[in-house]
């Protein structure tokens, strides 16, 4: 076994992050991207820290649910008629253990990869003899019972993420680290051994290891785990670029109530306006050309996951959806349920975006109505197509033309209770994470976000009016005084989310221009600004008096939390995709590599 003090093998260097040290392959061209896909990117530590936190909190939530379900069944049994008290008392001991899909796997077949590393054509997950979460016969109600789960990192590269998951998430039973590249799989094996997570041949040891390595196609691997007994409890997709090719397999390979973690770095497609055809082919919807394009990117990814899951009678519940730096990251639970699948139609919609003032109108695709039976209390659902909002070809605010975006997810982006779990965890154990300040800052803003789609920034709206810009407090106070709700958005600094229509926001700025007049000689005829300024306000009495809630939001910014990340280093951002095949010859293509400061090498690995 490799020890932590062992020097790096030829062609490698040692990198460390939190509890983990790994060997990183390097080439001679700048020391950056290696032939097997490893590249230096210090910003991605936040992604891994956040993922560890989210998966840990999800596992605690599932354990609580299983205990609650067990206790509810026991209460139901105790209240049943015709059952003896003695048999009721014996029920907890005799009840079968509640197990996750990972705990229902069959024993290892003959010839399994006992070293913990897959042979060609063999899936190491097949060799996972289920280890009980408690002694035999004990259930979720037993004091010694605990929940454990399996996790698939489908695109593992160096294995850093998989190793950190195995070392830092308490309830992980084992992690399967997969990569298509033979060189990457070899590196993962080295790193697993370096961290002491490989096969343990000692008496009572895990003969497959806590981190198991598979060399193969991620899509094929996930499709081979569609059977309920072979599903993973957590599936993590962190590809270079889009995750769209992997989503269909992922929603089938995750257990009922399991967690799906998805990263997409192709924001030029998701949040840009130059590739609508590519966005549609990848995600089933088109991007929007507006300042809230990063929120639209999140909603496009969630829509893609939702529609993929619905094909198999499954639905999603977003726990946390974040636009971070140069990528989006979403954490969603996947459930089975026919009625909830039918509701997915009412959580999707198209968006009409004005090309002049960026006003948005959301057109739901469907609607769900509930009717409660007065006698039984049962709830009956009726599913219908939604009536058209018919905004017309032109915006009635600025006469600009509408453009269509989506379909996209129009439901909630975050689960507030889950966000509070994360914040509590960070308060109690935040010293474990190098990026705890940013996790707390970003999740705090996410937990306070309104569910209303899309945000605006006062500076952009002021630009539409060609006027001086009111402060965040002034704009939010005016909306709050009109009895609308206001919050920030995590996606961009200075943003405001509100349930007020955009016409009301424009009325606030019209009132502002009366106090701070616009030089009309600089406003062109037939321009959006001219139309916005000349339109009569619907709300004549706009009160800019400072509202307590607005002052509270302004005061909260003085607390030292990293809510919005600044460019931290010269090599910030996505790096070039690793080439396929053998490493290039020394000096080849050096001019195409991004220049880096000498001191930036050896930071972290994505």
C-alpha positions in Angstrom: 0.0 0.0 0.0 1.2 3.5 -0.8 1.8 5.7 2.2 1.1 9.5 2.3 4.8 10.2 2.5 5.7 8.4 -0.7 7.1 10.6 -3.4 5.2 11.2 -6.6 5.9 8.7 -9.4 7.6 10.0 -12.6 5.4 12.4 -14.6 3.3 13.2 -11.5 3.2 15.8 -8.7 1.4 15.7 -5.4 -1.6 18.0 -4.8 -3.6 18.3 -1.6 -7.1 19.5 -0.7 -8.6 19.3 2.8 -8.2 15.6 3.9 -6.9 14.3 0.6 -3.5 14.1 -1.1 -3.4 12.8 -4.7 -0.9 12.2 -7.5 -1.6 14.5 -10.5 -0.3 13.7 -14.0 1.4 16.6 -15.6 2.8 17.2 -19.1 5.7 19.4 -20.0 3.5 22.1 -21.6 2.9 24.5 -18.7 2.1 21.7 -16.2 -1.6 22.3 -16.7 -3.9 20.0 -18.6 -2.7 16.4 -18.6 -3.5 13.7 -21.2 -6.0 12.0 -18.9 -8.1 15.0 -18.2 -6.7 16.4 -14.9 -6.3 20.1 -14.8 -5.4 22.7 -12.2 -8.4 24.8 -11.1 -8.4 26.3 -7.6 -12.0 27.6 -7.8 -13.4 24.0 -8.0 -12.6 23.4 -4.3 -15.8 25.3 -3.6 -17.8 22.9 -5.8 -16.4 19.9 -3.9 -16.9 21.5 -0.5 -20.5 22.4 -1.3 -21.2 18.9 -2.7 -19.8 17.2 0.5 -22.0 19.5 2.6 -25.1 18.9 0.5 -24.7 15.1 0.3 -24.1 14.9 4.1 -27.2 16.9 4.8 -29.3 14.8 2.3 -28.1 11.6 4.1 -29.2 12.9 7.4 -32.5 13.9 6.0 -33.0 10.4 4.5 -32.1 8.7 7.8 -34.7 10.9 9.6 -37.3 10.0 7.0 -36.6 6.3 7.4 -36.9 6.5 11.2 -40.1 8.5 11.0 -41.6 6.0 8.5 -40.7 3.1 10.8 -42.2 4.8 13.8 -45.4 5.6 11.8 -45.8 2.0 10.8 -45.3 0.9 14.4 -48.0 3.3 15.6 -50.3 2.0 12.9 -49.7 -1.6 14.0 -50.2 -0.7 17.7 -53.6 0.9 16.8 -54.8 -2.1 14.7 -57.7 -4.2 15.7 -57.5 -7.9 16.5 -53.8 -7.9 17.3 -52.3 -9.0 20.5 -50.2 -6.6 22.6 -47.5 -9.2 22.8 -47.2 -9.5 19.1 -47.2 -5.7 18.8 -44.3 -5.5 21.3 -42.4 -8.0 19.3 -43.0 -6.3 16.0 -39.9 -3.9 16.1 -37.5 -6.8 16.6 -39.1 -8.9 13.9 -39.6 -6.2 11.3 -37.2 -6.4 8.4 -34.6 -3.7 8.2 -35.5 -0.7 6.0 -32.8 -0.7 3.4 -31.7 1.6 0.6 -31.3 0.2 -2.9 -27.6 -0.2 -2.3 -28.3 -2.5 0.7 -30.5 -4.8 -1.4 -27.8 -5.9 -3.8 -27.0 -9.5 -4.3 -23.9 -11.2 -2.9 -20.7 -11.0 -5.0 -20.7 -13.4 -7.9 -17.9 -15.8 -8.4 -14.9 -14.1 -10.0 -15.7 -10.6 -8.8 -13.0 -8.0 -8.9 -11.9 -8.5 -5.3 -9.0 -6.0 -5.7 -11.6 -3.3 -5.9 -10.7 -2.4 -9.5 -12.8 -3.5 -12.4 -11.5 -5.8 -15.1 -12.5 -5.3 -18.7 -16.2 -5.7 -19.1 -16.8 -6.0 -15.4 -18.6 -3.6 -13.1 -17.2 -3.5 -9.6 -20.6 -2.6 -8.2 -21.7 -6.1 -9.1 -19.2 -7.4 -6.6 -20.6 -5.4 -3.7 -21.9 -7.8 -1.1 -24.3 -5.8 0.9 -23.1 -5.0 4.4 -26.0 -4.4 6.8 -26.4 -0.9 8.3 -27.1 -2.7 11.6 -26.9 -6.2 13.0 -29.2 -8.7 11.3 -32.9 -8.3 12.0 -32.6 -4.8 13.3 -34.7 -2.0 11.8 -34.7 1.7 11.5 -36.3 1.9 14.9 -33.4 0.1 16.6 -31.0 2.2 18.6 -27.9 0.8 16.8 -29.4 1.2 13.3 -27.8 3.8 11.0 -28.2 4.7 7.4 -25.5 4.2 4.9 -25.5 4.7 1.1 -23.6 4.1 -2.1 -22.4 6.9 -4.4 -21.4 7.0 -8.1 -19.0 9.6 -9.4 -19.5 8.9 -13.1 -16.7 11.1 -14.4 -13.9 10.9 -11.9 -10.7 12.1 -13.7 -8.1 12.1 -10.9 -10.5 10.6 -8.3 -10.1 13.6 -5.9 -13.8 14.2 -5.5 -14.6 10.5 -5.0 -11.8 10.1 -2.4 -13.0 13.2 -0.5 -16.5 11.9 -0.5 -15.4 8.6 1.0 -13.2 10.3 3.7 -15.5 13.2 4.6 -19.1 12.1 4.4 -19.9 10.0 7.4 -22.6 7.7 6.1 -21.0 6.7 2.8 -20.8 2.9 2.5 -18.6 3.0 -0.7 -18.0 5.2 -3.7 -17.6 4.0 -7.3 -15.2 6.2 -9.2 -15.6 5.7 -13.0 -13.7 7.1 -15.9 -13.5 6.2 -19.6 -9.8 6.9 -19.9 -7.4 4.1 -19.1 -4.8 6.6 -18.0 -7.3 8.3 -15.7 -8.4 5.0 -14.2 -4.8 4.1 -13.5 -4.3 7.5 -11.7 -7.4 6.9 -9.7 -6.1 3.6 -8.5 -2.8 5.2 -7.4 -4.7 7.9 -5.5 -7.1 5.5 -3.8 -4.1 3.5 -2.6 -2.3 6.7 -1.5 -5.3 7.5 0.7 -5.7 4.0 2.2 -9.1 3.5 0.7 -8.3 0.5 -1.5 -9.0 -3.2 -0.8 -8.4 -4.5 2.7 -7.4 -8.1 2.9 -7.2 -8.2 6.7 -9.8 -10.1 8.8 -13.1 -8.2 8.6 -11.7 -5.7 6.1 -13.5 -4.4 3.0 -12.1 -6.6 0.3 -13.4 -4.2 -2.4 -12.3 -1.0 -0.7 -14.3 2.1 0.2 -13.5 3.7 -3.2 -13.9 1.2 -6.1 -12.6 2.0 -9.5 -14.4 1.3 -12.8 -12.9 1.9 -16.3 -15.7 2.3 -18.7 -18.3 4.4 -20.4 -20.4 6.4 -17.8 -23.6 6.2 -19.9 -23.4 2.4 -20.3 -22.5 2.0 -16.6 -25.6 3.9 -15.5 -27.9 2.1 -17.9 -26.6 -1.2 -16.4 -27.8 0.0 -13.0 -31.4 0.8 -13.9 -32.7 -2.2 -12.0 -34.2 -1.1 -8.6 -31.9 -3.4 -6.6 -28.7 -2.1 -8.3 -29.3 1.6 -8.2 -27.0 4.1 -6.5 -28.3 6.3 -3.8 -26.3 9.3 -5.0 -25.2 9.9 -8.6 -22.7 12.8 -9.3 -22.2 14.2 -12.8 -19.4 16.7 -13.1 -18.4 16.7 -16.8 -16.4 19.0 -18.9 -19.1 21.0 -20.7 -22.7 19.7 -20.8 -24.1 17.0 -18.7 -27.0 16.4 -21.2 -25.7 13.0 -22.6 -25.6 11.6 -19.1 -28.9 12.8 -17.7 -31.1 10.1 -19.1 -29.0 7.3 -17.6 -28.6 9.1 -14.3 -32.3 9.6 -13.6 -32.7 5.8 -14.0 -29.6 4.8 -12.0 -30.5 6.7 -8.8 -32.6 5.1 -6.1 -36.1 6.3 -5.1 -35.5 9.4 -2.9 -31.9 9.5 -4.0 -29.8 12.5 -4.8 -28.7 13.6 -8.3 -25.9 16.2 -8.4 -25.3 17.8 -11.8 -22.8 20.3 -13.1 -22.9 22.0 -16.5 -20.1 24.3 -17.6 -21.4 25.2 -21.1 -22.7 28.6 -20.1 -22.0 30.0 -23.5 -24.8 27.7 -24.6 -27.1 27.8 -21.5 -26.7 31.5 -20.7 -25.7 33.0 -24.1 -27.8 34.0 -27.1 -25.6 32.8 -29.9 -26.4 29.1 -29.8 -30.2 28.6 -29.4 -30.1 25.6 -31.6 -27.4 23.9 -29.5 -29.2 24.8 -26.3 -32.4 23.2 -27.6 -30.7 20.0 -28.7 -28.9 19.6 -25.4 -31.6 20.7 -23.0 -34.9 20.7 -24.8 -35.3 24.5 -24.6 -33.7 27.7 -25.8 -31.8 30.3 -23.8 -32.9 33.9 -23.2 -31.1 37.1 -24.1 -31.5 39.0 -20.8 -29.6 39.9 -17.7 -31.2 37.0 -15.9 -29.8 34.5 -18.3 -27.9 32.7 -15.6 -31.1 31.9 -13.7 -32.7 30.8 -17.0 -29.7 28.4 -17.4 -30.5 26.8 -14.1 -34.1 26.4 -15.1 -33.2 24.9 -18.4 -31.0 22.2 -16.7 -33.8 21.4 -14.2 -36.3 21.1 -17.0 -34.1 18.7 -18.8 -33.7 16.5 -15.7 -37.5 16.8 -15.0 -38.6 15.7 -18.5 -36.0 12.9 -18.5 -37.2 11.6 -15.2 -40.9 11.8 -16.2 -40.4 9.4 -19.0 -39.8 6.7 -16.4 -42.5 7.6 -14.0 -40.2 9.7 -11.8 -40.2 13.3 -10.7 -37.7 15.7 -9.2 -37.5 18.0 -6.1 -34.8 20.6 -6.4 -32.9 21.0 -3.1 -30.4 23.6 -4.1 -29.7 25.2 -7.6 -26.8 27.6 -7.9 -25.2 29.6 -10.7 -21.5 29.6 -9.7 -18.6 31.3 -11.5 -18.5 29.7 -14.9 -20.9 26.8 -14.3 -24.3 25.8 -12.8 -24.6 23.1 -10.1 -27.9 21.6 -9.1 -28.9 19.1 -6.3 -32.2 17.3 -6.9 -34.0 14.4 -5.3 -35.5 11.8 -7.6 -38.7 10.0 -6.6 -41.2 7.5 -8.1 -44.8 8.7 -8.2 -47.5 8.8 -10.9 -49.4 11.8 -9.6 -46.4 14.0 -9.1 -45.2 13.1 -12.6 -48.4 14.5 -13.9 -47.7 17.8 -12.0 -44.5 18.2 -13.9 -46.4 19.8 -16.8 -47.5 22.7 -14.5 -43.9 23.3 -13.4 -42.7 23.9 -17.0 -43.3 26.9 -19.2 -42.0 29.1 -22.0 -40.8 32.7 -21.4 -41.5 35.7 -23.5 -38.7 38.2 -23.2 -38.9 41.7 -24.5 -35.9 42.7 -26.6 -36.1 46.3 -25.5 -36.7 46.4 -21.7 -36.1 42.7 -20.9 -39.6 42.4 -19.4 -40.5 38.7 -19.1 -43.9 37.0 -19.2 -44.1 33.3 -18.2 -46.5 31.0 -20.0 -47.0 27.8 -18.1 -47.5 24.7 -20.2 -50.1 23.1 -17.9 -52.1 23.8 -14.7 -53.0 21.6 -11.8 -56.2 22.1 -9.8 -57.0 20.4 -6.5 -60.4 19.5 -5.1 -60.8 18.1 -1.6 -63.6 15.7 -0.9 -65.5 17.1 2.1 -66.5 13.7 3.4 -63.3 11.8 3.1 -60.7 14.6 3.0 -59.1 13.0 -0.1 -57.6 15.3 -2.6 -58.4 14.9 -6.3 -56.2 16.5 -8.9 -57.3 17.7 -12.3 -54.6 18.3 -15.0 -55.3 20.7 -17.8 -53.4 22.7 -20.4 -52.8 26.3 -19.2 -54.7 29.2 -20.8 -52.6 31.5 -23.0 -51.3 34.7 -21.6 -51.2 36.1 -25.2 -48.7 39.0 -24.6 -48.8 40.0 -28.3 -46.0 40.6 -30.7 -44.9 43.8 -29.0 -44.2 44.8 -25.4 -46.8 47.3 -24.1 -44.1 48.9 -22.0 -41.5 49.9 -24.6 -42.9 48.6 -27.9 -40.0 46.1 -28.2 -40.6 42.7 -29.8 -40.9 39.6 -27.7 -38.6 36.6 -28.1 -39.5 33.1 -26.9 -37.2 31.2 -24.5 -37.6 27.7 -23.0 -39.5 25.5 -22.2 -37.8 25.6 -18.8 -38.5 24.8 -15.2 -40.7 27.5 -13.5 -41.0 25.9 -10.1 -38.9 26.5 -7.0 -35.1 26.4 -7.4 -34.3 25.7 -3.7 -35.8 23.9 -0.7 -35.6 26.5 2.1 -35.5 23.8 4.9 -32.6 22.1 3.2 -30.8 25.4 2.9 -31.3 25.9 6.6 -29.8 22.4 7.2 -26.7 23.4 5.3 -26.3 26.7 7.1 -26.7 25.0 10.5 -24.1 22.4 9.5 -21.7 25.1 8.4 -22.2 27.0 11.7 -21.4 23.8 13.7 -18.7 22.2 11.5 -17.6 24.8 9.0 -14.0 24.6 10.0 -13.8 21.3 8.0 -14.2 23.3 4.7 -11.7 25.6 3.1 -14.5 27.6 1.4 -16.9 27.7 4.4 -17.3 31.5 4.1 -18.5 31.3 0.5 -20.8 28.3 1.2 -22.5 30.2 4.0 -22.8 33.4 2.0 -24.2 31.8 -1.2 -26.6 29.4 0.6 -27.8 32.3 2.8 -28.8 34.3 -0.2 -30.4 31.2 -1.8 -32.4 30.5 1.3 -33.8 34.0 1.2 -34.7 34.0 -2.5 -38.3 34.4 -3.6 -39.7 31.6 -5.8 -40.7 34.1 -8.4 -38.8 33.6 -11.7 -36.1 36.0 -12.7 -34.4 39.0 -11.2 -33.4 42.5 -12.3 -30.6 44.9 -11.4 -31.4 48.6 -10.8 -28.4 49.6 -12.9 -29.7 47.7 -16.0 -33.3 49.1 -15.6 -31.8 52.6 -15.1 -29.9 52.1 -18.3 -33.2 51.4 -20.1 -34.6 54.7 -18.8 -31.3 56.6 -19.4 -31.6 57.9 -15.8 -29.4 58.0 -12.8 -29.5 54.8 -10.8 -31.4 54.7 -7.5 -29.8 52.6 -4.7 -30.8 49.0 -3.9 -32.5 50.2 -0.7 -34.5 52.9 -2.5 -35.8 50.5 -5.2 -36.6 47.7 -2.7 -38.2 50.1 -0.3 -40.5 51.4 -3.1 -41.6 47.9 -3.9 -42.1 46.9 -0.3 -44.2 50.0 0.4 -46.4 48.8 -2.5 -46.9 45.6 -0.5 -44.8 43.4 -2.8 -42.1 41.0 -1.6 -38.4 41.5 -2.3 -35.2 39.5 -2.0 -31.8 39.2 -3.5 -30.7 36.6 -6.1 -27.6 34.5 -5.5 -26.8 34.7 -9.3 -25.5 38.2 -9.5 -24.5 41.0 -7.1 -26.9 43.9 -6.7 -29.9 41.9 -8.1 -33.5 42.1 -6.9 -36.1 39.4 -7.1 -39.7 40.5 -6.6 -43.3 39.2 -7.1 -44.2 42.6 -8.6 -44.8 42.7 -12.4 -42.2 44.4 -14.4 -44.7 47.2 -15.2 -44.7 48.0 -11.5 -40.9 48.1 -11.4 -41.0 50.5 -14.4 -43.5 52.7 -12.5 -41.0 52.9 -9.6 -38.4 54.2 -12.1 -40.8 56.6 -13.7 -41.4 58.1 -10.2 -37.7 58.2 -9.8 -37.2 60.1 -13.0 -39.7 62.8 -11.8 -37.4 63.5 -8.9 -34.3 63.0 -11.0 -35.2 64.3 -14.5 -33.8 62.7 -17.7 -32.2 64.9 -20.4 -34.7 64.1 -23.1 -32.5 65.7 -25.8 -30.2 62.6 -25.4 -33.1 60.2 -25.8 -33.7 59.1 -29.4 -37.1 59.0 -31.0 -38.7 55.6 -31.3 -36.2 54.2 -28.8 -37.3 51.9 -25.9 -36.2 54.6 -23.4 -38.5 57.1 -25.1 -41.5 54.7 -24.9 -40.7 53.9 -21.2 -40.5 57.5 -20.2 -43.6 58.6 -22.1 -45.9 55.8 -20.8 -48.2 56.9 -18.0 -47.5 55.3 -14.7 -50.3 53.0 -13.3 -49.1 53.7 -9.7 -48.9 57.4 -9.2 -48.0 57.4 -5.5 -44.6 55.7 -5.2 -43.1 56.0 -1.7 -39.3 55.8 -1.5 -39.3 56.0 2.3 -36.9 53.4 3.7 -38.7 50.2 4.6 -37.5 48.1 7.6 -37.1 45.0 5.4 -35.0 46.9 2.9 -32.8 48.3 5.7 -32.4 44.7 7.0 -31.2 43.4 3.7 -28.8 46.4 3.3 -27.5 45.8 6.9 -27.0 42.0 6.2 -24.5 42.9 3.4 -22.2 44.4 6.1 -21.8 40.9 7.7 -18.6 39.4 6.3 -20.0 36.7 4.1 -18.7 35.9 0.6 -22.0 36.1 -1.2 -20.6 36.8 -4.7 -17.2 35.5 -5.7 -14.6 37.8 -7.4 -12.0 36.5 -9.9 -9.6 34.9 -7.4 -6.5 34.0 -9.5 -5.1 34.6 -13.0 -6.0 31.1 -14.0 -9.7 31.5 -13.0 -12.3 29.9 -15.3 -12.7 26.8 -17.3 -9.6 25.3 -18.8 -9.1 23.7 -22.3 -10.5 20.2 -22.6 -7.9 17.5 -22.3 -6.8 15.9 -25.6 -7.5 12.3 -26.3 -4.8 9.7 -26.8 -1.2 9.8 -25.7 0.3 13.0 -24.2 1.6 15.4 -26.8 5.3 15.7 -27.5 7.2 18.2 -25.5 6.7 21.7 -26.8 3.9 20.8 -29.1 1.1 23.3 -29.1 2.6 25.3 -26.3 1.4 28.5 -27.9 -2.2 27.4 -27.5 -1.9 26.8 -23.7 -3.1 29.5 -21.3 -0.2 31.3 -19.6 -0.1 30.9 -15.8 1.9 32.5 -13.0 4.6 30.3 -11.8 3.2 30.3 -8.3 -0.2 29.1 -9.4 0.8 25.5 -10.3 0.1 22.8 -7.7 -3.0 24.3 -6.2 -6.0 22.1 -6.6 -7.3 19.7 -9.1 -10.7 19.6 -10.7 
